[in-house]
Amino acid sequence: MLIKRKSIELAESSRRPASAPAAASKTKSAARKPKFAPVTLSEQDGVRYLHFGTEWVQGAMRIRKPDWPELEYAQQMMAWMLFIEQPRAIAQLGLGAATLTKFCYRQFPQALVTAVELNPSVIAICSSMFKLPSDDEHLQVLEMDAMDFVLDDANHDAFDILQCDLYDATARGPVLDTPEFYQACNACLAEGGIMTVNLFGDHPSFKKNIKAMRFAFDTVICLPEVHEGNVVALCFKNKPDLDSERLAARAAQIVAATKLPAKSWVKGLQAALAADKR
């Protein structure tokens, strides 16, 4: 589906009031004292999985290919590559098994990659069990609330890419899903920036998130569902160039350089556009 913001008035009506500065939000989130589910692991057929004390998979790594996005939805989260070839700054909201953070760090050595994760145990286990590199001049992992991060004025207009994968132990819907959150994410994007979001298409949270996104972004396109309901949404700060020939040519470049299934992303985009026209 192709969804566009209906009006500036609707977008403005759901923005965070000017009287509620980011500093106040930081104080509030800091006072929450979050309680985290236990971080657990499993392995099968050469793949290591991250869980939060349940059967739900929060991330995966093929042990022999630690920097490869093993799960198809994680590969789809990179579909922004069809539109932006050389990002300068990338932010990952929700570290998971560090899949996207590692891939971006290796694939775009010129970019600053920032990962934001609230649970210190997730950061520790990614370092010890999922081959997350140590911080350097191109990588920083921040232990903080994603909402605080996107509300921080210092991060506004700072990123070409945001990748959002924020799930709790039940893994049935993003823990941050309000218009305020998505508008703050938009504010963090530079002109032409793109946000990808992992959603569950067969869960009530899906419609809520899409509604919030369409108020915050110029255009939202959902790729076809994969796995057990994962749907990746691409949120564009500005209207994207959806020329089919350009997309096909760019997809061929991505496949040759990375082996990511970029041609399937183009087919998914085209199917979404066709469905929107019906």
C-alpha positions as a printed Julia matrix, in Angstrom:
278×3 Matrix{Float64}:
  0.0     0.0     0.0
  1.14    3.54   -0.76
  0.07    5.96    1.93
  0.55    9.71    1.87
  0.08   12.28    4.59
 -3.46   13.61    4.17
 -2.85   17.18    5.28
 -0.36   19.41    7.03
 -3.06   20.31    9.53
 -3.48   16.71   10.63
  0.25   16.3    11.0
  0.61   19.45   13.01
 -2.28   18.53   15.29
 -0.43   15.46   16.54
  2.98   17.05   17.05
  4.56   17.28   20.46
  3.52   20.62   22.04
  6.22   23.26   22.16
  5.74   23.48   25.92
  7.0    19.9    26.35
 10.75   20.15   25.65
 12.94   17.14   25.03
 14.63   17.57   28.39
 11.32   17.02   30.16
 10.75   13.87   28.15
 14.18   12.62   29.12
 13.42   13.08   32.79
 10.17   11.19   32.42
 11.69    8.23   30.59
 14.62    8.07   32.98
 12.18    7.83   35.86
 10.43    4.79   34.35
 13.12    2.39   35.61
 12.34   -0.24   33.0
 12.24   -3.91   33.93
 13.71   -6.11   31.25
 12.85   -9.67   30.3
 15.8   -12.08   30.46
 18.0   -12.22   27.38
 18.22  -15.82   26.17
 19.83  -17.66   23.25
 19.14  -20.7    21.12
 20.97  -22.33   18.21
 19.77  -24.48   15.33
 21.35  -25.51   12.02
 24.26  -23.13   12.43
 22.13  -20.11   13.32
 22.2   -18.4    16.72
 18.96  -16.72   17.82
 18.28  -13.98   20.35
 15.17  -14.14   22.56
 13.79  -12.17   25.49
 12.78  -15.14   27.6
 10.12  -16.32   25.13
  9.97  -18.31   21.89
  9.82  -15.1    19.85
 12.96  -14.45   17.82
 14.45  -10.99   18.34
 17.38  -11.49   15.98
 19.52  -14.12   14.32
 23.1   -14.67   13.16
 24.52  -17.42   10.98
 27.62  -18.3    12.93
 29.79  -18.75    9.83
 28.53  -15.47    8.31
 28.19  -13.13   11.31
 27.74   -9.93    9.27
 25.03  -11.31    6.94
 21.34  -10.41    7.6
 20.04  -13.93    8.07
 16.3   -13.19    8.33
 14.39  -11.98    5.28
 12.73   -9.1     7.11
 16.18   -7.86    8.15
 17.21   -7.92    4.51
 14.1    -5.91    3.62
 15.04   -3.34    6.25
 17.92   -2.47    3.91
 15.55   -1.65    1.02
 16.39    2.03    1.48
 19.54    1.17   -0.52
 17.37    1.4    -3.65
 17.15    5.16   -3.06
 20.31    6.14   -1.15
 23.64    4.72   -2.3
 26.14    6.36    0.06
 24.59    7.36    3.39
 26.58    9.6     5.66
 24.86    8.69    8.94
 22.67    5.72    9.91
 20.81    5.16   13.17
 19.44    1.84   14.4
 16.66    2.07   17.0
 16.62   -1.23   18.87
 19.8    -3.25   18.61
 18.31   -6.75   18.49
 21.09   -9.18   17.56
 23.05   -6.28   16.02
 22.32   -7.64   12.52
 21.61   -4.34   10.79
 24.19   -2.43   12.79
 26.96   -4.84   11.77
 25.89   -4.97    8.13
 25.77   -1.18    7.82
 29.09   -0.83    9.62
 30.8    -3.23    7.19
 28.98   -2.16    4.03
 29.24    1.61    4.48
 32.64    2.28    6.08
 32.37    5.99    5.29
 29.17    6.37    7.34
 28.69    6.98   11.05
 26.55    4.14   12.39
 24.71    4.72   15.67
 22.76    2.03   17.51
 20.33    2.91   20.31
 19.4     0.22   22.84
 17.79    0.62   26.26
 18.66   -2.81   27.69
 22.33   -3.06   28.75
 22.14   -6.86   28.68
 21.31   -6.79   24.96
 24.37   -4.64   24.27
 26.57   -6.97   26.31
 25.34  -10.15   24.65
 25.67   -8.64   21.18
 29.32   -7.94   21.96
 30.01  -11.37   23.39
 27.8   -13.66   21.29
 26.84  -11.79   18.1
 30.19  -10.32   16.98
 29.24   -6.67   17.51
 32.43   -4.6    16.99
 33.66   -2.2    19.63
 32.88    1.48   19.26
 35.21    3.48   17.03
 35.1     6.61   14.87
 32.43    5.01   12.64
 30.35    3.13   15.23
 28.7     4.11   18.49
 26.27    2.07   20.58
 24.21    4.16   22.99
 22.42    2.78   26.03
 19.35    4.99   26.07
 15.64    5.22   25.33
 14.9     5.52   21.6
 12.26    8.17   22.31
 14.81   10.31   24.11
 17.19    9.87   21.19
 14.75   11.07   18.52
 13.5    13.95   20.69
 17.03   15.25   21.24
 17.5    18.4    19.16
 21.13   17.41   18.57
 19.91   14.49   16.45
 17.52   16.47   14.27
 18.4    16.62   10.55
 21.39   14.4    11.39
 20.67   11.06    9.68
 20.11    9.84    6.17
 18.69    6.56    7.45
 16.75    5.41   10.5
 16.07    1.69   11.01
 13.47    0.95   13.67
 13.0    -2.49   15.24
 11.62   -1.88   18.72
  9.98   -4.94   20.28
  9.53   -6.26   23.81
  9.46   -9.89   24.97
  6.03  -10.57   23.43
  7.27   -9.33   20.02
  3.79   -8.51   18.75
  4.07   -4.76   18.15
  6.56   -1.9    18.41
  6.9    -0.45   21.89
  7.02    3.07   20.4
  4.2     3.66   17.92
  2.67    7.1    18.45
  2.43    9.99   15.97
  4.75   11.91   18.31
  7.39    9.21   17.99
  7.24    8.99   14.19
  7.24   12.77   13.78
 10.34   12.94   15.98
 11.92   10.26   13.78
 11.1    12.37   10.72
 12.77   15.35   12.36
 15.97   13.31   12.77
 16.17   12.68    9.02
 18.03   14.96    6.65
 16.36   15.95    3.38
 15.74   12.86    1.29
 16.05   10.64    4.36
 14.3     7.29    4.78
 13.12    5.27    7.76
 12.47    1.53    7.66
 10.27   -0.04   10.33
  9.61   -3.67   11.23
  5.88   -4.26   11.82
  3.5    -7.2    12.26
  0.92   -7.16    9.5
 -1.54   -9.53   11.19
 -1.64   -7.7    14.53
 -3.83   -4.74   15.64
 -0.66   -2.68   16.12
 -0.14   -2.61   12.35
 -2.98   -0.22   11.5
 -2.1     1.99   14.46
  1.49    2.32   13.29
  0.59    2.93    9.66
 -1.87    5.64   10.69
  0.8     7.34   12.8
  3.39    7.07   10.03
  1.17    8.61    7.38
  0.78   11.74    9.49
  4.54   12.01    9.97
  5.98   11.15    6.53
  5.37   12.23    2.96
  5.07    8.66    1.68
  4.87    5.22    3.3
  5.19    1.99    1.3
  4.89   -1.51    2.77
  6.82   -4.43    1.33
  5.15   -7.86    1.14
  4.76   -9.83    4.36
  7.48  -12.36    5.21
  8.14  -14.91    7.97
  5.22  -15.13   10.41
  3.73  -11.74    9.68
  6.68   -9.34    9.47
  5.96   -6.33    7.26
  8.67   -3.75    6.59
  7.45   -0.2     5.99
  9.56    2.36    4.12
  8.86    5.9     5.32
 10.1     8.72    3.1
 10.72   12.23    4.35
 10.27   13.48    0.78
  8.47   12.02   -2.22
 10.67    9.2    -3.61
 11.76    8.56   -7.19
  9.85    5.39   -8.07
 10.87    5.14  -11.71
 10.8     1.42  -12.51
 13.86    1.44  -14.79
 15.95    3.31  -12.26
 14.87    0.95   -9.46
 15.65   -2.12  -11.57
 19.12   -0.82  -12.44
 19.87    0.06   -8.84
 18.62   -3.35   -7.65
 21.02   -5.08  -10.04
 23.9    -3.06   -8.57
 22.91   -4.04   -5.02
 22.66   -7.73   -5.88
 26.09   -7.67   -7.54
 27.72   -5.83   -4.64
 26.03   -7.44   -1.63
 23.94  -10.47   -2.74
 20.94   -8.95   -1.0
 17.65   -9.83   -2.81
 17.07   -6.29   -4.03
 15.16   -7.36   -7.14
 12.43   -8.77   -4.9
 12.23   -5.41   -3.13
 11.5    -3.72   -6.45
  8.77   -6.26   -7.2
  7.32   -5.61   -3.76
  7.31   -1.86   -4.29
  5.67   -2.25   -7.69
  3.01   -4.56   -6.25
  2.27   -2.06   -3.48
  1.95    0.79   -5.95
 -0.33   -1.25   -8.21
 -2.52   -2.21   -5.25
 -2.8     1.43   -4.22
 -4.08    2.38   -7.67
 -6.89   -0.17   -7.57
